[in-house]
Amino acid sequence: MSRFDLSLYLVLDPMLSEPFGMIETARRAVGGGATMVQLRDKTATTGQMVETGRLLKLALAGTDARLIVNDDVEAALAIGADGVHIGQSDLGVRATRDRIAPEMLLGLSIGSVTEAEALDPTLVDYVGVGPVFPTATKPGHPPAIGIKGLATIIRATHLPAVAIGGIKLDHVSDILATGAKGVAVVSAICGQPDPEVAARALRHEIDRSVT
């Protein structure tokens, strides 16, 4: 698999991204230091995901940021995205890996030690661990695991992990101290007055915490 940087992982939200829109929000966030961009839109059709994803790919061209598509394998393939991220109730790790290109990244959401221990590291490239804190951007999510729960789950897997769920600027240092390779954020960038300024503040805190 090609190299990737989980340190500042933006998960796009179509509602929160207004008034800039998802394309401009992503472009500004990457300008501020975001390293991964995930297209997540639970209300969009595959065709709409492809349309948005192709525009995102153009917007991120010439940067080192990776474009990941949430759940929709067909859209990811049509876009030519760098990878797919799936949850525990989606298509399944083996089936997803079999359908995507060999060089594409596969991320998996986990929220327990049991799920961490069940991973096949030959199929999955990274894990998203959470929710660390309660979050309104994913209704009906499982109970928050907290910083201690995050640390316990990360110890149970050898895969690089990005923490997700209600993460704000003042959480970054504690999260990275658990062994997480990065933070995945939604509202900490989407919907902020200036996504680039918000991303730059997170980037600064990440860099400060790992030096």
N, C-alpha and C positions, 0 to 999 in steps of 0.2 A: 504494500500500500504506500501511496505517496505521503509525504510529511504534511502535518497539519498542526495548527496552533489553536488550542481551545481557550486561550487566556481571557478573551473578551468575546463572548458568543451572544450575538443579538438574535432574539426570537421575535420576528415581526408580528404585529397584531394590527389587522386592518382598521379597526375602530380607533385604537389609541394612536395610530400613526397619523390621523388627521390633525391639522390641516395640510401637512406636507405630503401625505401619501406614503405608501410603503417604499416606492422606488427612491424618492428623495430622502426619506428617513434613513434608509440603508446607506445611500451614498454619503450622507453627512456623518453617519456613525462610523463608517469605515475611514472617512477622513479624520475622525477623532481617535482612531485606534482600534476599532472593532476588527477581529480577525476571522470570525465566522458569522454568516448570516443565514438564518433559517426562515424559509417561507412557510408560515403556518396560517392557514385560513380555513377553518372548519366549515364555512358556509359556501365556499367556492366549488364550482365544478372542476373536473380535470381540465377542461378547455380553458377555463378562467385561470387556473393555476399555471398552465403552460404560458398563457399570454403574459401574466405578471412575471413569471419566472424568466422568460426570455428578456424582458425589459430589465429585470434585476441583473441578469448576466451581462448585458451591455453596460449597465451602470457600474458594475464592479470590474469590468475589463481593465487590465493594466495594473490592478492591485493584487496583493497577495491573499485577499480575503476569499474564503471558500463559501460556495453557495450550497446549502443543504435544503432539501424539500421534506416537509413533514408528511409522513404516511403515504403519500400518493406516488407509488413507484412509476406508474405510466407517465405522470407529469414530469418526474425527475429525469426519465429517459428522454422524453421529448425535448426538454429544456437543455439537456446536456449538462445537468447539474453535477456538482462534485460529490454529492452523496444523498443519502436518504436517512431520516431519523424516524424510528417507529417506537410504539408503545407496547406494553405487555399484551394488549388485546387486539393488536393489529394483525397484519398478514402472517407474521411469524418470521423468526430470524432465518431459518434455513430457506424457506420459500423466498424471502426477500433477497437473500444473498444469491440464490440461484437465478433470479430474474435481472439483477443489476449487473452492470459491466464490472469486470474484475478489479479495475482501478478505482471504482467508486467507493466512497466511505459509507460505512453502515454504523449508525448510532442507535443505541437502545436505552429507553427510559427504565430505570429500576428504582425501587423504593424500600428494599429490604435486603437483609443478609442472604436470605434464601434465594432471592432472585439474582443476587451477585454471584453466589456459589454455583448457580445453575448455568452460568454463561459459558459459551464456547468461544474462547479467545481467537480461534482460527476463523470465526465467522463475523465477529463484532470488532469494530475498530476503537470505539469509545463508548462510554456510558454517561447518560445524564442522570444524576442522582438527586432525588427530591420527592415531594416538595420540602425544601429546608424550612421555609416559613409559610404561613397561610398566604394565599394569593387569590385575588379576584379575577385574574386573567384566565384561569382554568377552572370554571365552576365544577363542583362535584369531585374535586381532587381528593386523594386519600389524606389522612391526618399528616400534619407536618412532622418531620423527623427531627428538626432542630440540629444544632451544630454537633452535638454528641452523636446523634444518630447518623449524621453524614460521615463523621470520622469512622464510626464502626463499619459502615457499609463500604467505604473506600478501602479499609484494611482487608475486606473480604474479597476484593477483586484486584487483579494485576493490570487491568486495563486503565488507560487514562480516563479520568472522570472530570466532568464539569458539573458544578452544583447549580440547581435551578429551584425557583419557587420563592417569590417575595423578596428577592435579594436587592438591597440598596447599597449605596456607597459605603456606609459605615459598617457593613457586614463583611466587606472584602477581605480584610486582614485576617479575621477569625476563620473565614472559609478556606483561604489558601493555607492556613496553618494546619488544616486537617489532611493535607496531601492532595487536595483537588488541584487540577491543572488549570482551572479557570472558573469563571462565573458566567452563567447564562442569565440574561436579563430581558425583561419585556418593558414594563412601565418605567424602569430607571432610565430608558432611552426613548422609547416610543411615547409620544404625547408630551415630552418635555418641551419647554419653550424653544430650545435649540438642541437638537439631537447630537450635533457635533461637539458642543460644549459639554453636554452630559457624558458622552463617550470619552472625551478627553480627561474628564475628572476621574472616571473609572479607570482609564488607562494609567493615569498617574498613580492612583492608589494601588493598582495591581503591580506596577513596576517597583513601587516603593516597598511593597510587602514581600517581594521575592528577592530583593537585593540584600 
